[in-house]
Structure formats: structure tokens, C-alpha cells
């Protein structure tokens, strides 16, 4: 059997010092600093500690307010994780999952409960309906067991239905990775608390992007889905209705260059319409673990991998965080409402907002920056924007 370990990205040879780890957590938890800005700040200043030290002065020069994540809150989060036997993983440093680190929107910090070695083998995600049929759950268990027996780690989201069946099937023969939408101390659904603990205790891993203590909200689940897709060499969909979260994971998998698989289902069952449609669009028809193994690549296709643009070397990333004061405002009080009305919960290109709005591009960029700092919208990779749900 070929080596199932994915290629490892370049990493720093050592863990960060306690002070730098605390600084990285504070930087990641500061409102307005997303994954791309986090990377740029580290590249610019060399460390999170130096970035934190520089940001307040920069904000003062621009006449803006910046509320850094409090040191006490970050310290309490780290202590809570330690008491729970969990730890933090930092992007760019082992044992952060190398495939995830290659994505441009990789979380700067992840919380891990369980064994980091579970993140090393090739992995396949298995997702599907929460209200899955008995046949769908059995199929998910059998697929997961077969993949685990072949040395493949099985990734899913710890939800009801197909997710839970995938985790249980994988635990029979190997390891499984659960990606949760809330903090590690907020299992969802609550009845899966024992399953989450079992995954961590039996050599698997539980990953959370959300801070300790944060309950899962609706807007957290698509963010969790992008991690499920990025960790995997391929995604298998078992029973998915149209416009379901599982189809979001499938789309994210294709954008990340992953293989897509789908289990066929009855055309009379609405739970199978989305997965059947994936097959019509070219997903591998899947009836057994062998169907997955036969089409699973040794490495994902190199699409959407993160490559910092050359301009990063010249630009100050803090410029993105603060709107420059001007003698006359670029936009009026009602213009922000007009821009907000054009933006939905799903990502949309900023260029599309500009085409549909009467304001100048500079005014729209200023409004978007104000809205991002206010927590109303999130600027995403690929020059896209979406509402945060706040």
C-alpha cells in the first residue's frame, strides 16, 4: 500500500514561545483581523507580538479605534483548553494540518482535542443529511469502516445522521476527525458529547475554529464545512437535499481541488436529490469504499493554494484595518444601507456590488471597510464579501 501521508508544507521547526503563542491567539481573536490580514501582519512584523505592539500606534495615527483581544481573555482560553487536555494549533507550525494551511482562508488558530497524529494520514470527508434514512446511515458506516481499514482518516462534522454514522464506522477500524462549529466545550448536538469524547480518546482528533465557550450559530457551520473539505483528499456525499449544507461542503471541495464522490439514492426520496445531481454533474458514483480508493489521488490538485502576492512585501497590512480620515466623507449616512441591501449571507464578488451600486468604487471600499470593522460584513478571499449575521 502506498504511503498515505500527504506532502508537508514548510513549517517553523519549533513551537512558538508561550508569549508568542499568547500573542498569536490575541491577534487571531481581534475583531477585524481575518486569516489573510493575520498572515500579512506576521509577514510584515515577523511575529504576532510585534504586530500587536505596532497596531495601536497605527490606529492612533489614522484616528481609528482598535480593540485588541484582551490578554486576560486569551490566557483564560489557553488555560481552559489545557485543563480539558486540549491544545492550540497555529497555522504554519506543526502539527497544524498541512493541507489546510495551504488554503488562503486557513484559520490562524485551531483548538485540538485528541491526537495530532490523526491529522497526518490521507483523509476523506463523509457528509450528508442530518435526517438520514436507516439505509443512508448504514451506507455511511460501511464506507467509513472500509476507508479506515485502508488507512484513510475519515473526516466529518459530528452532526446527526450521516456525520455521526461516519464517525462510528471509522472508529471500528481506525481514526476519525470531527470538525465542530462551536468551541470544543460546546458539543453540537449536545447528545454527541460522548461521541466527541470517544473520538478524542480513541486516537482521533476534534478540531474547532471557534473560541472556547462559543456556542455554534448558523453562520459557523459553513466555516466549519470549509475545514472539512480542506482537510480531505476527497469528499463523499451520502443523501443530500438541494441547498443543503452538504452541498456547500461539496462546492468548497471542488474549489479546493478535491475529488468529489456521491452515493446514488432513490429518485423518490428528496434527501437524495442533491447527491444524485452531483453524480449527473460528474461526481464519482460510489457504492463501496473501493470506489473511493480507486479514484483517490496521492495528493490534491494544486488549485486555490495560497500564494502571497508580491505586493505584500510593500504594503502595510494594517492599512486594511483602518479607514483614513478625510476632510469630506466619501459616502453619506444612507449609503451604507444601500450597500448592505446588496450583500447576502452567501459570498458575492465585490465587483458585483460595485456594478449594482451608484457609488464610486472608492466610496464602496470605504463603506465595506467600515462595515467589516463594525462586524456587519466579512471580506473573504477572492475579493468576495458576505454578511456576518450579526
N, C-alpha and C positions, 0 to 999 in steps of 0.2 A: 504494500500500500504506500502511495507517495506521501511525503512529508506534508502534514496538514497545517503547518504553521505559516501564517501569512508573512509577506515581507515586512520587516520592521523599519519604520521611518527613523530618521535621525533624531536622537534624544540626547539630552544632557546626561552625563554619566552618573550624576549623583542627585539624590533628593534635595529639594530646597531646604535651607536652614529653617528652623522654627519661625524666625522673624519674617523671612521671605514667604513662607507658606501662609502665615497670617496676613501678610500684605496682599498676596495673590487672592486670597479669599475675600478680603475687603474690596479690592478692585473689582472682582467679579460680581460682588453683591451691590455695588454702587449703581443707583438708577442712572440710566442714560448710557452706560458702558456695556455694549453688546460684544459678541465674540470677535467681530472684526476690529472694533476700536480697542479691545483688550489686547489683541495681537500687535496692533500698531503701537500702542503705548509701550509694550515690552520691547519691541524692536527699537523704538526711539530712545528709551531711557535705560535699557539694559536690565532692569529689574522692576518688580512691582513696587518695591519700597521706594525707589527713586521716582517712579511715576506718581505715586501717592503724594510724595513730597512736593512735586512740581505742580500738580493740578490746582491747588488753592490759589497760588500766586497768579497762575494763568487766568483763573476765573476772575480774580480781583482786577486784573488789568483790563479785562473785557467788560467789566461792570456786570458780571453774571453771578448767580449763586450756584454753588455746587455743594451738595450734601454727601460727603463721603460716607460709606457704610461705617458705622461706629466700630471701634476696635473691640469694645466690650461685647458687642453682639457677635462679632466674628469669633472671638475667643470662646464665648459660650457655645456656639455651634460646634467648634472643634472639640470642646470638652464633652459635649453630649454625644458626638459620634464616637469618641474614644471610649466612653462608658458603655456604649452599645456594641463595642467590638468592631466598629466600622472605621473607615479612613477616607481621606480625600485623595483624589487623583487629579493631577494638573496637566493640562494639555501641553504636549511637547516633552513630558518627562515620564519615564516608565514608572508604573505599569499602565499608564493611560492607553486605552486601545488604539493601536497604530492606525487601523483603517478609519476609525472615527476622527482621529487627529488630522487626517488628510482632507477632511471636508472643510470648506471655507466657513461654515457656521458651527463648527465643533464647539461644544460647551467649554468654556475656560476651566471649569471645575466640575467634577463629578464626585458624588459620595458613593462609596463601595462598601457593601456588606457581603462577606464571603471571601472566596479565594481568588486573588487576582490572576492566578494561573488559568482560571476558567476562560479568561479573555483571549488566550493565545491561540487555540486551535481555530481552524476554519469553522465558520458558523453559518447556519441557515436560519432565517426567521420563519416562523409559522404563525399566521394570524388568521382571524376570521370572525364569524358572528358571535356576539355575546349570547343571543338566544338560539344557540346552535341545536340542531337536531341530534338525537342519540347516534345516528349513523355518522354525522359530521364529527362529533366528539370522538367516536371510536376511530374514525379515519385519522384524525389529528394525533391521537395517542399512538397508533400504529406507525404513522410516518415518523413521529418524533423518536420512538423507540428504535426504529430501523436506522435513522440518521445517527443517533447516539451510539449505537452498536458499531457504526463505521468510523467512529472517532470524531464526528461532527458535533460541535456545540449547538444547541437549539436555543434560539432567542425568541422571546415573546413578551407580552405586556402585562401579564398577571391578571388580566380581566377575566370575567366569567366566560363560560363557553369554550371556544376553540383555544384561547390562550391557556386557560387552566389545563385543558386536556393535553396540550403540547408539553407543558412543564412536567406533568405527571408521567407522560410516556417517556420523556427523556430521562427522568430520574430512575427509571427501571434499569437503564443500561449505561448511563453516563452523566454528563453535566448539562446544566441548563442555565441560561442567563435571563433574568427578569428585569425589564426596564419599567420603572414605575413613574407615574405622573406627578405625585406629590413628594414630600420628604420621606426619608426611609422610615420614620416613625409614624407614617400615615398610610398604612396598607389600604389599598382600594381594589376591590370591595373589602370591607372590614373582615368578612368571613374568610378571606385569603391570608390573614395574618400568619396562620400556622404554615401554610404553603410557602409563604415568603421566608419564614424562619427555616423551613426544611431545605429550601434551595440553598440558602447560605450555609447551613450545617453540613450538607452532603456534597461539598466540593464545588458548588455552583457560585453564581455571583448575582447580586441585586444592585442595580445602578439607579441613581436618582440625580437629576439635574437641579431639581428644586431644593431650597434650603431645608434643613431640619425644622420640623414644626409646621411646614406649609401644607395645608390640605389640598388635594387635587381639585382643580377647577376645570371647566370645559376647555378653556384656552390652553391648558397644559398638555392635553392629550395629543394634539398634532405635533407639539415639540417633542414629546416622548416618541412619537411614531418615527420622526426623522432619525432618532438614535437607533431604534430597532432596525431600520433599513440600512443605516451606515455601518453597523457592526457586522453585517451579514454579507456573504458572497452571493446569496440568492434569497428570495422571499417567496414562500408558498402561501397561497390564499385558499382557505377552505371555507366555503359558504360566506358570501359577502353580498349584501343587498346593494343596489345602486346608491351612490353618495354616502357610503359607509366609511367609517374610519379606516377599515382595512384597505379600501381602495386608495385612500390618501397615502397609506404606507406603500402600496404598490407603485403609485406615481413617484413618490420620493425615491423608491428603489431604482426605478428606471432612470431618473435624473442623476442618480449617483453611479450609474453604470453597472448595476447589479442584474443578475439573471432573475427572471420572473416566471413563476410556476403557479398553476391553478388546478384545483381538483374539480372535475365536472360534477354537476348535480342535476337534479330533475328540473326540467323547464317549468314544471307546475309549482315549484317551491320558490317564492320570492326571495328567500335567503340565498339562492344560488344564481340569481340573475347577474349580479356583478361579477362573480367569479367565472361564470360561463362567458360573459362578454370579454373578459381578459383573454380567454382562450381564442375567441374569434379574432382578437387583435394581435395574437402572436405569442401569448404566454405558453410555456411548455405544459401540455396536458399531463397531469400527474395522477397516477393510480397507486404508486408504491414509492418507497424510499429509493429504489433503484432508478426510477425515472428522474429523481433529483440528482443523484450521484452521477448519472450518465452525462448530465449537462452542466454540472457544477465546475466552474473554471478553477484553475490553480491560483489565480489572482483576479480581482475585479478589473473590468475595463477601465482604463485611466481617463474617465470623464469627470468633470466637475471637481477635480482635485485642486487643492489650494495652492496657488502660486502668487505670492505678494507682488503687486505691480511695482515697476521701477520707481514710480513717483513716491512711494512710501519713504524712500531714503531722503527726500527733500521736504516732504510735508510734515507739519506738526499735527499729530492725530488729535491733540486737544482742541484744535480749531473746529472739529466736528461737533464738539460738545457745547459750545457757547455761541450764541448769536451776537455778532458785533453790534455795538450801539451805533446808531446813525442819527444825524440831526433831524431827519424826517423818516417816519416809519415807511417800510416798503409795502405794508398792507394795512387795511383798516380792520376794525373790530369784527365786522361781519364776514371778512374773507376767510378766516379760519373755519367758520361753519360751512362755507361753500366747499372748501377742500375736504373737510371731514365727511360731508354728504357724499362725496365721490368715492370714498375709501370704504371697503368692506372688510369682513373678518378674514377673507381669503387674500393671499398676497396678490397684488396687482402692480404692474410696472409704473414707476414714477412718470415715465414718458406719457403713459396713458392719462394720468391725472393732468399733466400739462396740456395735452391735446383737448381735454374736455373742460378746461377752466379758462376764464378770460384773463386771469392774472399773468404777469410776466414770470418767466422761469425763475428769476432771482427771488421774486416775492414768494413763489410756491416753495422754493427750497428753504427760505427763512421760516415760513409757516410750518413746514414739516419738521424742521429742527426744533421750533418752539413746542410743537405737539409731542415730539419724541421726548424732550426734556420734561414735559408735563405728564408723561406716561400714557398719553392717549393713543399714540401710534408707535409702531416698531418698524424701523428701517432694516430691511433684510438684504442678504446677498443678492447680487444680480440686479441692483438698482430697483428693488421692489419695496412696497410698503403695505402694511396691514394694520387694522385696528387691534389694540391690545385687549379690549373687553372691559377696561376699567371705566 
